[in-house]
Amino acid sequence: MDDQVALIPEVDRALTAIDARVPCPLDGDEPAGGSYGALAGRALAFIRDRGGRVHEDILIAHVFGNSGNLALWRPLLRQVLAGEPDLLLHAEGYWSLTSAGIPSTEDHFPEFIAIDVETTGLRPLQQRIIEVAAIRFVDGVVTGRFETFVNPGKPIPSYISRLTGITDLDVVHAPQFGLVAGALVEFVGLTPLVGHNVRFDLGFLNAELKRLGLPALANARVDTLSLATKLLPGLRKPTLERVARTLGVDVGGVHRAGKDAMLCGEALLRLVVHAGQQGYAGERLHALLVSPTPEKGPGKDGRARAPLDRSLLGDLPKAPGVYLIRDARGHVIYVGKAKNLRDRVGSYFSQPLGYTRKMDGLLESMTTVDTEITGSELEALLLEAQLIRRYKPRYNTAMRSFEHYPFIRVDLANPWPRVSISKDRKDDGAAYFGPFRNKSGARKTVDLINNVLPLRTCTRSFRDARSYGAPCIQLDLGRCLGPCMGKADPGLYRSLVRDVVRFLDGRDEVLYEQLWQGLEAAAERQDFERAAKLRNDLQTVTHVVNAHRMLREAVETHTLLLVLPSVDPESREVMLVIAGRLWAQFRAGRHDAEDLAGRLDRGWSRYQSDGFQPLDQDSVDEVNILNRWLYQHAGHPAILPIEATEPPAWRALAAAALALGEHEIASMPPVAIEGDIPEAGRASASGSDRPSAPSLYSDDAMTGNGQWGSQKDG
C-alpha cells in the first residue's frame, strides 16, 4: 500500500467537506481510524453493493464525486483506504473485499514473478545486464520484490543511457552479477516467470548464470508480448507501454527494470481477463498462457530460435521478388523485398529470439509466406511499395503511413495568401508542394518561412468585412504586414509570396540568404545555441525543398524507357516512364520489336488523352523510388531517353531496348527509400560548410495553381 501523502490544501478542504456530509458506513461497520473514516466507509459500502469487487477508477468517481484527474485522486484514495483490513488492492487495478476472491489468474497462476532486465545491448553472449528486477505477485497482489543495479564490467553505451537513464556512475559501485545471482535464484525458485518478450530477459539471465557455471532457469514462463499479439490483434507495435495503455494500466515515462516488471505483471492480470472474454478457459487458457521451456543442449546459450515450420520454405526460388508474411487469421503482417527470396525468407528460421521485440512478435505470428517473383530488384522495390500501401502491415514501418504525408500550401487564390500545412491537395487555386515523407520537416519549413517573412498566419478569409480589424499579436511583434488593418502594401506582399513559391520550388536563393544572414548574426553575437538551431533548421528546410525540386526535375527530364530483366529469360520488362512517373510496363520477347513499338504507341496515346492525376500520397513513394534509381544510375545503358519528337520513334526505341544484352541490363542495386531526395541533392549534415541551395531554373515549369505547366511531351 502506498505511503501517506501530503494533501494539497484545496483538496484537503474538499475532502473534509465530503467527509462531513457522507453518511455512516452500512451494516454497523466502523470505518478505519483517521480523519477520513467516513470516506473509507463509503468506499467499503459501495464495494459490497457491487459484489465485492470494483475498479479503482469507478471507486474514485463514487467516493470523491470526481473522475477528472485520476492521477491526482488515486493516491488520495489509497491513503484513505490504507488502514482498511477488509479491502485489497489488486495489481490489475481492482479493489475487492478480502473475502471476495482473487483475480482470475488463480486457476493457473496463484503466484508468479514478473521479471525485466536492462542491458548494455541486445546480444547476451557479448553484452551484460546493468539492472534486474523481479516482482512477486500472489493472488494478484505484490508480496515481494528483488531489484538491483548490476556492474557490467564495461561502459554503458550512450544510447542505453538515454533510453534508461542509467549511467556508468549508477553502476560503478553496484555488485557484479555473481554477487547477486544466488539471492536472485533463491527469490525466483520454481515460480512461473512473466516477461514482455520473456525469452530476451531469460536469455540474458541464463547467459550470466552460464558464465558462473550455474544451471539455467527452467521455470515455466508466460510472454505478455505473445499474449498481446494474440488477444489484441488491432494493436500495432505491441510494445510493453502500448499494451499497458491499451489495457488501462498507468504508464510512467522512465524505461527501467522495476517499472517495466510491474507493468508486465499488471498487464498479465488484465490480459487474462481479455482471454476469458474471448472464450479461453481451462486447459485452453493454460495452453495460451504458458510458453514451453526450451530444451537445453550442449553449447546452447539460453537463447531460443524462431519456432517456425521449415515447410514454409517450400519451393521458394533463389530469385528477386517480394514476400508477404501472414498470421493465423490470414492477415498480411509484413511485406518485404529480396534479391534472393529463398535466402531472405530462410533467414527467419535462424533468427535468434530476443534481439528485438518487434522481430519476436513477427516470428511468433508468422504462419504462412506468399511470394511474388520479379525480374529485378527495382521491380521488387516498386511492388513492395504498392503492397505496403494496400495492406498496411503492422510490422512494416517505412511507407506504411503514406496517407499522412503533408503538403505545403500557398493560398494564391486569396488576396492575402498565407503559407500552411495541408493534409490533402484540393482544386482551390492554391499552389501545393509535396507531399513530403518528412512531416516534421515540412512543418518546420512552414514555421521558418513565417518567422522570416512578415506574412499573415491567421485563418481569416478576407472575403468580407469581418476579416478586418482586431489584429493579432503578430502585428505588434512585427511578424506580419497587417493586411487586416489595411497597412499592408499589396505589391510588396505579393512579391514576398512569389519569393516563397520560387523558394519552395527550388528556384530562388533569396530566403536562403536571409536565413544564412540570421545564422551568421547569431554566431557574431556568440549566441551559439541560436546559431546551431538555425543551422539545423536550415538543413531541414534544404532537404524539404530539394525533395520537391527532385520531383520537379523528374517531370522535366525523366521521360524515357527503362529496360529491366524479366522473370522469363527470353523476355524484357520495358517501363514507359513519363514525367518521372511509371505510366505503363510491358513484357516483350527478344524478337518482338514491332509488337512492342505498337504497344508503346498505344500507351503514349492514352497518356496524351488522359494524363496523370496530380501527385498525391498514394503515388509519391513509388515516384521517389523510381527517380532515386534513375538519378543514382544516370547513364546506365538500360535507360533510353525519349527524344522530343511527335510521335516518338517507337520502332527505333523498341529495337534498341530489345537489342540490349544481358550484361547491359544487369540490374544495379536500387536505392533504399530512406528519404525523399537522392544523395547528390542532400545538403551536408556536418562540417562548417554552408548548406547548398537549390540551383536556379526557368520560370515556366510550375503554374500558379500548383499544377505542372510545361511537361516533357516527347
Secondary structure by P-SEA (a helix, b strand, c coil): ccccccccaaaaaaaaaaaaaccccccccccccccaaaaaaaaaaaaaaacccccaaaaaaaacccccccccaaaaaaaaacccccccccccccccccccccccccccccbbbbbbbbccccccccccccbbbbbbbcccccccbbbbbbcccccccaaaaaaccccccccccccccccaaaaaaaaacccbbbccaaaaaaaaaaaaaaaacccccccccccaaaaaaaaccccccccaaaaaaaacccccccccaaaaaaaaaaaaaaaaaaaaaacccaaaaaaaccccccccccccccccccccccccccccccccbbbbbbccccccccccccccaaaaaaaaaaccccccaaaaaaaaaccbbbbbbcccaaaaaaaaaaaaaaccccccccccccccbbbbbccccccbbbbbbbcccccccbbbccccccaaaaaaaaaaaaaccccccccccccccccccccccccccccccccccccccaaaaaaaaaaaaaaaacccaaaaaaaaaaaaaaaaacaaaaaaaaaaaaaaaaaaaaaaaaaaaaaacccbbbbbbcccccbbbbbbcccccccbbbbbcccaaaaaaaaaaaaaaaaacccccccccccaaaaaaaaaaaaaccccccbbbbccccccaaaaaaaaaaaccccccccccccccccccccccccccccccccccbbbbccccccccccccccccc
